[in-house]
């Protein structure tokens, strides 16, 4: 039998005394990273050298071996051994396992060093979690594991917590189906069924941020007056096996639903059923979400709709109702108060007229196939279906698959055209925030960055409304912008470079779209939209040219207001996003506009509540707010309460106090802004930065005074 030809020869291994080794100057690693030499030396002292050194013989001037060996790959291990020798924990002649490469090898010595570092693959975080869990299952405590690997006990506890997440979610994370931050969010509960249920609901959603996951997982009960419960109906919830907790001694507004997971499923099923019915109309896409964000339809074109014609009988009935309504209004125009029966009758007429106005609408079939629908729930639990929006990328009609006609041909009739099939709707279930009871001590900690962004979103919207209502300030702001562009040596690429870039609000709380400012802006926008002749540029120019001065100024103020941006965002010193200088300038200009317009966030409708502030900060922050808004005595009275009860009581105390948190105050307000404690540092590891030991979110530190965690 023929002997196969040897193709690869592995380098020999041998034990070499440490004092015969020397660090090679050809090692490509120059920058220190990761584990310290001291920790590596401690690891070697505990468990020995787990990986041999790569060495080459040192040659003299004539090419002969000198008995010394240089180490091109394994420099950190060499330094750790060197430290052990200096500490008298290892003799200098101790044999060291080495893999010896031929001194005359054709492979450059630098390549040995580069290959070892370049081809090495870091341990997957999931493997680390599981390994720590195995050691823990074998009886090792948090402290023992931490001592073995020279890390903190908190470091180990965090990874053990991640190891206890559902195995199904581990598989999703292993296949890059979710990010580490999302996996971290699931650690707030050990209920694997609940974890998997939440992920199934959010997997295909456009809103699956860690904050959203935590909100769903930490939700324990839902009030019967909540819009989600109103949408499904308490009777339907009970019929499906849900339980309701009632308080026999206090008004509870219908009680509390004890099974949020069941409620979420019922909402999802009902919304999905509605979406399937709407899909049968032929729309291209359908977005379904319990809580669509403010501005979700900005930048989309609404296709025209024609109400379904009324039969003659119904048309006559509608006209009779309108005449009756006008007659009663005229008859009681001078009355200070309407009689109860008249007021009730007017309400019945309004309801009947609204039914006529809410009759079905007809849309052009050619538009339906490229337009979509938004489906959501309003504050009262009523279904909201908003049809007929076309995304910019769908403006050009799609070519039907299999249609070989040329672009200019019109050989087939409108009725015989095959339209693309409707996409399956994506159902997203939202939830209210529920924050941790723990607050980490009495120190006044900086506000979480996400909360600051949400607060400044409220301020941005209120400031837009204030600027739109003050034409003088709007024109001044625009002129200020134009002067900077004109005299600031900025480049211009168009005929007139002045423009307003509509700034969207990426992070916001659920109540923002129902705020007085949002409603005022939307009403003003719709009023102008009904008057402006869009579509033909020349017609628009003529219409604008014919406006009176007051209308021109009002329209200009409205347009300028959409460019207002008073949002806080994390500064990025590396060029992407806003710099610290740019953020400071933005906030200074926002303060200037607030003073010029006389904006008061209290008058604009903002009040501190459990949902928008008090339930999302520490107990120390709550007490500070009550102390500033009501007084020291009130703060002392609630100081003994648990966080949840304290937040509710603080909401009642601060309701009419006019108190505002730092992000909503002007920069020269007298109220003191809390500063972070000196010396306070986060001991979280790098890849778990932004995650508290108790499972709650905590953002990284920034330079901004009120958003440093």
Secondary structure by P-SEA (a helix, b strand, c coil): ccccccccccbbbbbbccccbbbbccccccccccccaaaaaaaaaaccccbbbbbbbbbccccccccbbbbccaaaaaaaaaaaaaacccccccbbbbbbccccccccaaaaaaaaaaacccccaaaaaaaaaaaaaacccaaaaaaaacccaaaaaaaaaaaaccaaaaaaaaaccccaaaaaaacccccaaaaaaaaaaccccccccaaaaaaaaaccccccccaaaaaacaaaaaaabbbbbbbccccccccccccaaaaaaaaaaaaaaaaaaaaaacccbbbbbccccccccccccccccccccccaaaaaaaaaaaaaaaaaaaaacccccccaaaaaaaaaaaaaaaaaaaccccccaaaaaacbbbbbcccccbbbbbcccccccccccccccccccccccccccccccccccccbbbbbbbbbbbbbccccccccccccaaaaaaaaaaaaaaaaaaaaacaaaaaaaaaaaaaaaaaccccccccccccccccccccccccccccaaaaaaaaaaaaaaaccccccaaaaaaaaaaccaaaaaaaaaaaaaaaccccccccccccccccaaaaaaaaaaaaaaaaaacccccccccccccccccccccaaaaaaaaaacccaaaaaaaccccaaaaaaaaaaaacccccccccccccccccbbbbccccccccccccccccccccbbbbcccccccccc
